[in-house]
């Protein structure tokens, strides 16, 4: 048996088997390391594409020139590693701009530039070029006109003199636009049947003679508009008018309010000298106190109080005759 283990061919066979097992083990181990390394590198080099909208800046001598026609924002599509793209979007330490410093007055198609983006990120701009109109700048001061729907005021109420603050504004823009301005409008839309003074901060617009809005900058852009809405009032005497008295009864009526205040347009109130209050006595057989709603005459919008109390004293007519 000992001679068997010492055979050279057996020793070679065992050595070969051990070598094969070592190769299989090393390959499996290295393959595992390689897979892990590839996964790590994949995470580090994964790409991301994202589009964001950014303001478009204009390089021009703003003291002399006014530029119109260009979009307020452009879209920039970024592509690169996830970490770099995410960081760039979060910080936005870059800008999109057009350079008009060497351009003359008139219309131009100019290229949109971007600076501040890492060279490790590729990007594209939409639009790549923009159409602009460079004109001489002009500024002027103009008064504000108030425009509103007078028909919305409730019947019987009167409009006072409207006011606006500030009364005038500075308007800046291209000379051709500024010279077309006919008026600066503070447009107010009153609610229907409004019965109180209206006060609101209103946006201002510049219009030409045909009512078209012009592209200019108004400073300030809003103004405070006050439109007084009031109603006239008048104190009038209450006159009680008994109706449907019983033949065998004697009535004595006393109002707790001798006068009431009525509200409405001055021209309508001027026609009213007293307020007639009819009192129905058909169902009154004994002394009592009755609350009566006031009937509002034509042209009156309300009365204060709206109801009055009437003391009614009732006596039998035959009882009064027997006392005599």
C-alpha positions in Angstrom: 0.0 0.0 0.0 2.8 2.4 0.8 4.3 1.6 -2.5 1.0 2.8 -4.2 1.2 6.3 -2.6 4.7 6.6 -3.7 4.0 6.0 -7.4 5.1 9.1 -9.5 2.0 9.0 -11.7 -0.3 9.3 -8.7 1.6 12.2 -7.3 1.3 14.0 -10.7 -2.4 13.4 -10.8 -3.0 14.8 -7.3 -0.9 17.9 -8.2 -2.9 18.4 -11.3 -6.2 18.3 -9.4 -4.9 20.7 -6.8 -3.8 23.1 -9.6 -7.2 22.9 -11.3 -9.0 23.7 -8.0 -6.7 26.6 -7.3 -7.4 28.1 -10.8 -11.2 27.7 -10.3 -11.0 29.4 -6.9 -8.8 32.3 -8.1 -11.1 32.9 -11.2 -14.2 33.0 -9.0 -12.6 35.4 -6.5 -11.3 37.7 -9.2 -14.6 37.6 -11.1 -16.4 38.7 -7.9 -14.0 41.6 -7.3 -14.3 42.6 -11.0 -18.1 42.6 -10.8 -18.1 44.8 -7.7 -15.6 47.1 -9.2 -17.6 47.5 -12.4 -20.7 48.2 -10.4 -18.9 50.9 -8.4 -17.5 52.5 -11.6 -21.0 52.4 -13.2 -22.4 54.3 -10.3 -19.7 56.9 -10.6 -20.0 57.4 -14.3 -23.9 57.1 -14.7 -25.2 59.9 -17.0 -28.1 62.3 -16.5 -29.9 64.6 -18.9 -32.2 67.4 -17.7 -33.7 70.5 -19.1 -34.1 73.7 -17.1 -35.5 77.2 -17.9 -33.2 80.1 -17.0 -33.5 83.9 -17.3 -32.0 85.4 -20.5 -29.8 88.4 -19.6 -29.0 91.2 -22.0 -25.6 93.0 -22.2 -26.3 96.5 -23.6 -25.9 100.1 -22.6 -29.3 100.6 -20.9 -28.8 104.3 -20.4 -28.9 104.8 -24.2 -30.8 101.8 -25.6 -34.0 99.8 -25.0 -34.3 96.3 -26.3 -37.5 94.4 -27.2 -38.4 91.1 -28.8 -36.3 88.7 -26.9 -37.8 85.9 -24.6 -37.5 86.3 -20.9 -36.2 82.8 -20.5 -34.4 80.1 -22.5 -34.2 76.3 -22.0 -30.8 74.7 -21.4 -30.5 70.9 -21.6 -27.6 69.6 -19.5 -26.0 66.1 -19.9 -23.2 64.6 -17.9 -22.6 62.6 -14.7 -25.5 62.5 -12.3 -23.5 64.2 -9.6 -22.3 67.1 -11.8 -25.7 67.7 -13.4 -27.5 67.7 -10.1 -25.0 70.1 -8.5 -25.1 72.4 -11.5 -28.9 72.6 -11.4 -29.0 73.2 -7.6 -26.4 75.9 -7.6 -27.1 77.5 -11.0 -23.8 79.3 -11.0 -24.1 80.0 -14.7 -26.0 82.4 -16.9 -27.5 82.6 -20.3 -27.0 86.0 -22.1 -26.9 87.9 -25.4 -24.2 90.4 -26.0 -25.5 93.5 -27.8 -22.7 95.9 -26.9 -21.4 95.9 -30.5 -24.7 95.9 -32.2 -26.3 99.0 -33.9 -29.9 100.3 -33.6 -32.3 98.1 -35.5 -33.3 94.4 -35.6 -30.8 91.6 -35.2 -30.6 87.8 -34.9 -28.1 87.2 -32.1 -26.7 84.0 -30.6 -27.4 83.0 -27.0 -24.3 82.4 -24.9 -23.8 80.4 -21.7 -20.9 80.7 -19.3 -20.2 79.2 -15.9 -21.0 75.5 -16.8 -18.4 72.9 -16.1 -16.5 71.6 -19.2 -17.3 68.1 -18.0 -21.0 68.7 -18.8 -22.3 69.0 -22.4 -25.3 71.3 -23.0 -27.6 72.6 -25.7 -29.7 75.9 -25.8 -33.2 76.4 -27.1 -33.5 78.8 -28.8 -29.9 79.1 -30.0 -30.5 82.5 -31.5 -33.1 85.2 -30.7 -34.5 88.1 -32.7 -34.1 91.5 -31.0 -35.0 95.1 -31.8 -32.6 97.7 -30.4 -34.0 101.3 -30.2 -33.1 104.6 -28.6 -34.3 104.7 -25.0 -36.7 107.4 -23.9 -38.3 108.3 -20.5 -41.1 110.7 -19.7 -43.6 111.5 -16.9 -47.3 111.1 -17.5 -50.5 111.5 -15.4 -52.7 108.5 -14.5 -56.3 108.3 -15.8 -58.9 106.2 -14.0 -61.3 104.1 -16.0 -64.2 102.2 -14.4 -67.7 100.9 -15.0 -70.0 103.6 -13.5 -73.1 101.5 -14.3 -72.2 99.0 -11.6 -73.1 101.5 -8.8 -76.4 100.6 -7.1 -79.5 102.7 -7.9 -79.8 105.7 -5.5 -76.1 105.8 -4.7 -73.9 108.6 -5.9 -70.3 108.5 -7.3 -67.9 111.0 -5.7 -64.7 112.4 -7.3 -62.3 109.5 -7.8 -58.6 109.9 -6.9 -55.4 108.0 -7.6 -52.0 107.9 -5.8 -49.5 108.6 -7.2 -51.0 111.0 -9.7 -48.3 110.5 -12.3 -45.7 107.9 -13.2 -42.4 107.6 -15.1 -42.6 105.7 -18.4 -39.5 104.2 -20.0 -39.1 102.3 -23.3 -38.2 102.4 -26.9 -38.6 105.9 -28.3 -41.0 104.7 -30.9 -43.2 103.1 -28.3 -43.1 106.0 -25.7 -44.0 108.6 -28.4 -47.2 106.6 -29.2 -48.6 106.8 -25.6 -51.9 108.6 -25.4 -52.6 107.8 -21.7 -51.7 105.7 -18.7 -54.7 103.9 -17.5 -55.7 102.5 -14.1 -58.6 100.3 -15.0 -61.0 99.4 -12.3 -63.8 96.8 -12.5 -66.5 97.6 -9.9 -68.6 94.8 -8.5 -72.3 95.0 -9.7 -74.7 96.9 -7.3 -71.8 98.3 -5.2 -73.0 100.5 -2.3 -69.7 101.5 -0.7 -66.5 103.3 -1.4 -64.1 101.2 -3.5 -60.4 101.3 -2.8 -57.9 99.1 -4.6 -54.2 98.8 -5.8 -54.5 98.6 -9.6 -52.0 97.7 -12.3 -51.2 100.4 -14.8 -51.1 100.1 -18.6 -50.0 102.4 -21.4 -52.3 102.8 -24.3 -52.1 104.5 -27.7 -55.0 106.5 -29.2 -56.6 103.3 -30.5 -56.6 101.7 -27.1 -53.8 99.3 -27.9 -51.4 98.4 -25.0 -47.8 99.5 -25.5 -44.6 97.7 -24.5 -43.1 100.1 -22.0 -42.0 100.0 -18.4 -44.1 102.0 -15.9 -42.6 103.0 -12.6 -44.4 102.4 -10.2 -46.3 99.6 -12.0 -49.4 100.0 -9.7 -51.4 102.9 -8.2 -54.0 103.1 -5.4 -57.4 104.1 -6.7 -60.2 105.4 -4.5 -63.7 105.8 -5.9 -66.1 107.3 -3.3 -69.6 105.9 -3.4 -72.2 107.5 -1.0 -75.9 107.9 -0.6 -77.9 111.1 0.5 -80.1 111.0 3.6 -83.0 112.9 5.0 -85.1 112.9 8.2 -88.8 112.9 7.5 -91.8 112.9 9.8 -93.9 109.7 10.2 -97.5 110.1 9.4 -99.8 107.3 10.5 -102.8 106.4 8.4 -105.3 104.1 10.1 -107.2 101.8 7.8 -110.2 99.6 8.2 -111.3 100.8 11.6 -114.3 99.1 13.2 -117.4 101.3 13.5 -117.9 100.6 17.2 -114.4 101.4 18.2 -112.3 104.5 18.8 -108.6 104.2 18.0 -105.7 106.3 19.2 -102.4 105.6 17.5 -98.9 106.8 18.6 -95.6 106.0 16.9 -92.6 105.5 19.1 -90.5 107.1 16.3 -91.8 110.5 15.1 -89.1 110.7 12.5 -87.2 108.2 10.4 -84.1 108.6 8.2 -84.5 107.7 4.5 -81.6 107.2 2.1 -81.4 107.7 -1.7 -80.5 110.1 -4.5 -80.8 113.7 -3.5 -83.3 114.5 -6.4 -85.6 111.7 -5.2 -85.4 112.6 -1.5 -86.2 116.3 -2.3 -89.7 115.2 -3.4 -90.5 113.4 -0.1 -91.9 115.6 2.7 -93.1 112.9 5.1 -93.4 109.1 5.2 -96.9 107.8 5.1 -97.4 104.6 7.2 -100.7 102.8 6.7 -101.9 100.9 9.8 -104.4 98.0 9.3 -106.9 98.0 12.2 -109.3 95.4 10.9 -108.2 92.7 13.3 -107.5 95.1 16.3 -110.2 94.8 18.9 -108.3 95.8 22.0 -105.3 98.0 22.9 -102.0 96.6 21.7 -98.6 97.5 20.4 -97.9 96.6 16.7 -94.6 96.5 14.8 -95.0 97.8 11.3 -92.4 97.5 8.4 -92.0 100.8 6.6 -93.0 100.9 2.9 -90.1 102.6 1.1 -91.2 105.2 -1.5 -89.9 105.2 -5.0 -86.3 106.5 -5.2 -85.6 105.5 -1.5 -83.0 102.7 -1.1 -83.5 102.2 2.6 -84.9 103.6 5.8 -83.6 103.7 9.4 -85.2 102.2 11.3 -86.8 99.8 8.9 -89.6 99.1 11.3 -91.4 101.1 13.9 -93.6 100.3 16.9 -97.1 101.7 17.1 -99.1 101.9 20.4 -102.8 101.4 19.6 -105.4 102.3 22.2 -108.9 101.0 21.6 -112.2 102.1 23.3 -115.7 101.2 22.6 -117.6 104.1 21.0 -120.8 103.5 23.1 -118.7 103.5 26.4 -117.3 106.9 25.5 -120.8 108.2 24.9 -122.2 106.9 28.2 -119.4 108.8 30.1 -120.7 112.0 28.6 
